[in-house]
Amino acid sequence: MNRTILAGAAATLLIFLAAWIWRAPNKHVPKELVGEWHTTDPNYADRTFELDPVCITFTTGGDTVSVGFIKEVKEVAEGSRILYTISYTVDDTPNEVSFYYDLNKGKVIWFKNQERVVWRKDLDS
């Protein structure tokens, strides 16, 4: 009887410690990012970038579409802008994309690796 109580207490303690230490990744996509994004840059005229609460979608021209399932969303404030890093999987392959969202410039983002290309959110998305 004492062994059963001791084993139960130990198991409860382990579950409590695991729950306290392990934190589920943040998968929340902020509502201001949800929608379809386009750029006026002629190099990307046939491309779109879309976010919804579950997926990230890239249309890369010629009707080529890549859809990834969001695994984690990280955000780091840098002055008036926020750096978002979205981890996602496409066909079980892990991927990551980082972009800035500027609170002062409205619905505008630019990818960390292409800071000169500005993307604007569609008004109806």
C-alpha positions as CSV (number, residue, x, y, z in Angstrom):
1,M,0.0,0.0,0.0
2,N,2.8,2.5,0.9
3,R,4.6,1.6,-2.3
4,T,1.5,2.4,-4.4
5,I,1.1,5.8,-2.7
6,L,4.8,6.5,-3.1
7,A,4.7,5.6,-6.8
8,G,1.6,7.7,-7.3
9,A,3.2,10.7,-5.6
10,A,6.4,10.3,-7.7
11,A,4.4,10.0,-10.9
12,T,2.4,13.1,-10.0
13,L,5.6,15.0,-9.2
14,L,7.1,14.0,-12.6
15,I,4.0,15.1,-14.5
16,F,3.9,18.4,-12.6
17,L,7.6,19.1,-13.4
18,A,7.3,18.2,-17.0
19,A,4.3,20.5,-17.4
20,W,6.1,23.3,-15.6
21,I,9.3,23.0,-17.6
22,W,7.9,22.2,-21.1
23,R,6.0,25.0,-22.8
24,A,4.0,24.5,-26.0
25,P,5.3,26.6,-28.9
26,N,3.3,29.8,-29.7
27,K,1.3,29.1,-32.8
28,H,-0.8,32.2,-32.6
29,V,-0.7,34.4,-35.8
30,P,-1.6,38.0,-34.9
31,K,-4.8,39.1,-36.6
32,E,-2.9,42.1,-38.2
33,L,-0.8,39.5,-40.2
34,V,-3.7,37.3,-41.3
35,G,-4.5,37.9,-45.0
36,E,-2.9,38.0,-48.4
37,W,0.1,40.2,-49.1
38,H,1.4,41.6,-52.4
39,T,4.3,43.8,-53.5
40,T,4.6,46.4,-56.4
41,D,8.1,45.3,-57.0
42,P,8.1,44.1,-60.6
43,N,10.4,41.1,-59.7
44,Y,7.7,39.7,-57.6
45,A,4.6,40.8,-59.6
46,D,3.2,37.3,-59.9
47,R,3.8,36.3,-56.3
48,T,1.8,36.4,-53.1
49,F,2.3,35.6,-49.5
50,E,-0.6,34.6,-47.3
51,L,-1.1,33.9,-43.7
52,D,-4.0,32.4,-41.8
53,P,-4.2,31.0,-38.3
54,V,-2.9,27.5,-39.4
55,C,-1.0,27.9,-42.7
56,I,1.5,30.0,-44.5
57,T,1.2,30.0,-48.3
58,F,3.6,31.3,-51.0
59,T,2.4,31.7,-54.6
60,T,5.6,31.8,-56.7
61,G,4.4,32.4,-60.2
62,G,3.2,30.1,-62.9
63,D,0.4,28.9,-60.5
64,T,3.0,27.3,-58.2
65,V,1.8,27.2,-54.7
66,S,3.6,26.1,-51.5
67,V,1.5,25.6,-48.4
68,G,3.1,25.1,-45.0
69,F,1.6,24.2,-41.6
70,I,2.6,26.7,-38.9
71,K,4.5,25.1,-36.0
72,E,5.6,28.2,-34.1
73,V,5.4,32.0,-34.2
74,K,8.1,34.1,-32.5
75,E,8.0,37.9,-32.2
76,V,10.7,40.3,-31.1
77,A,10.1,44.0,-30.7
78,E,12.7,46.2,-32.3
79,G,11.6,49.8,-31.6
80,S,8.5,50.5,-33.6
81,R,8.7,47.3,-35.6
82,I,8.4,43.7,-34.7
83,L,10.5,40.9,-36.1
84,Y,8.3,37.8,-36.7
85,T,9.8,34.4,-37.3
86,I,7.4,31.7,-38.4
87,S,8.5,28.1,-38.3
88,Y,6.4,25.8,-40.5
89,T,6.6,22.5,-42.4
90,V,6.0,21.7,-46.0
91,D,5.8,17.9,-46.7
92,D,7.3,17.2,-43.3
93,T,10.3,19.4,-44.1
94,P,10.9,22.2,-41.5
95,N,11.2,25.7,-42.8
96,E,11.4,29.2,-41.4
97,V,10.7,32.7,-42.6
98,S,11.4,36.0,-40.8
99,F,9.9,39.4,-41.6
100,Y,9.4,42.8,-40.1
101,Y,6.0,44.4,-39.4
102,D,6.2,48.2,-38.8
103,L,3.6,49.5,-36.4
104,N,4.1,53.1,-37.8
105,K,3.7,52.2,-41.4
106,G,0.4,50.3,-41.3
107,K,-0.2,47.1,-43.0
108,V,3.4,46.7,-44.4
109,I,5.9,43.9,-44.0
110,W,9.3,43.2,-45.5
111,F,11.2,40.0,-45.3
112,K,14.4,40.0,-43.3
113,N,16.5,38.9,-46.2
114,Q,14.9,41.4,-48.6
115,E,14.4,44.6,-46.7
116,R,14.0,46.7,-49.9
117,V,10.9,44.8,-51.1
118,V,7.8,46.1,-49.3
119,W,4.7,43.9,-49.1
120,R,1.3,45.4,-48.4
121,K,-1.8,43.6,-47.1
122,D,-4.8,43.4,-49.3
123,L,-7.5,45.7,-48.0
124,D,-10.2,43.0,-48.2
125,S,-8.2,40.3,-46.4
